[in-house]
Amino acid sequence: MDELRRFMARHRLTQEDIAQAIDKTPQFVSQMILGTSNPSLSTTKALLAFVQSREPGMTFEALFGTADKVA
């Protein structure tokens, strides 16, 4: 999830900030970024909505890559 890392850097957000926004733990966000845990569809939607609230032009494909990576 390289784009999520870049988004976090652009907006000076921490894993804790993302976790709070999507109602998950910072550890889950870390695992998601590292690719050791795939987010559910509801988590994916929550994350995309949060990102789009700050960057309205962000698309699912740009943030997550291909749809086959989402559980």
C-alpha positions as CSV (number, residue, x, y, z in Angstrom):
1,M,0.0,0.0,0.0
2,D,2.6,2.5,-1.1
3,E,0.0,5.1,-2.0
4,L,-1.4,5.0,1.5
5,R,2.2,5.6,2.8
6,R,2.5,8.6,0.5
7,F,-0.9,9.9,1.5
8,M,0.1,9.7,5.1
9,A,3.3,11.6,4.4
10,R,1.6,14.3,2.4
11,H,-0.9,14.9,5.2
12,R,1.5,14.2,8.1
13,L,-0.7,11.4,9.4
14,T,0.3,8.6,11.7
15,Q,-0.9,5.0,11.7
16,E,-2.8,5.9,14.8
17,D,-4.6,8.7,12.9
18,I,-5.6,6.3,10.1
19,A,-6.7,3.6,12.7
20,Q,-8.9,6.0,14.5
21,A,-10.5,7.2,11.2
22,I,-11.4,3.7,10.2
23,D,-12.1,2.2,13.6
24,K,-9.2,-0.2,13.6
25,T,-6.0,-0.6,15.7
26,P,-2.7,0.9,14.7
27,Q,-1.3,-2.6,14.5
28,F,-3.9,-3.5,11.9
29,V,-3.1,-0.4,9.9
30,S,0.6,-1.4,10.1
31,Q,-0.2,-4.9,8.9
32,M,-2.3,-3.6,6.1
33,I,0.5,-1.2,4.9
34,L,3.0,-4.1,5.1
35,G,0.7,-6.4,3.1
36,T,0.4,-9.0,5.8
37,S,-3.3,-8.3,6.3
38,N,-5.9,-7.6,3.7
39,P,-8.7,-5.2,4.7
40,S,-12.4,-6.3,4.5
41,L,-14.7,-4.5,2.0
42,S,-16.1,-2.4,4.8
43,T,-12.7,-1.3,6.0
44,T,-11.6,-0.6,2.4
45,K,-14.7,1.6,1.9
46,A,-14.0,3.4,5.2
47,L,-10.3,4.0,4.3
48,L,-11.2,5.2,0.8
49,A,-13.8,7.6,2.2
50,F,-11.3,9.0,4.7
51,V,-8.7,9.5,2.0
52,Q,-11.2,11.1,-0.4
53,S,-12.2,13.5,2.4
54,R,-8.7,15.0,2.1
55,E,-8.0,14.2,-1.5
56,P,-11.3,14.1,-3.5
57,G,-9.6,12.9,-6.7
58,M,-8.3,9.7,-5.1
59,T,-9.6,6.5,-6.7
60,F,-9.9,3.0,-5.4
61,E,-7.4,1.8,-8.0
62,A,-4.9,4.5,-7.1
63,L,-5.1,3.8,-3.4
64,F,-5.3,0.0,-3.5
65,G,-4.1,-1.1,-6.9
66,T,-6.2,-4.0,-8.2
67,A,-9.4,-5.2,-6.7
68,D,-8.1,-8.7,-6.2
69,K,-6.0,-7.5,-3.3
70,V,-9.1,-6.8,-1.2
71,A,-10.5,-9.6,0.9
